[in-house]
C-alpha cells in the first residue's frame, strides 16, 4: 500500500452510504483498516422504510488539501 495514495485506484475522498446495518459498519471499518480517516460527522435519514446513513472518509495525504471555512466565517 502506498503511503501517499489509496490502494486499488480508490479515490482519496469517498462518501459511503447505505442502510444502517452491520454491512455498512463493515464497509466503514474496512476503509479505516485500509488507512482512510473519518471526515466529518455521520449523517442519517429515514426513507420511509429504513434508516440510511452516510459517512465521508478521506485519505490522510489528501486531508490537508480539503478546503475548510475560515475561522469566524458563516457556515
Secondary structure as UniProt FT lines:
FT   HELIX           7..9
FT   STRAND          13..19
FT   HELIX           22..34
FT   STRAND          36..46
FT   STRAND          51..59
FT   HELIX           60..63
FT   TURN            64..65
FT   TURN            71..72
//
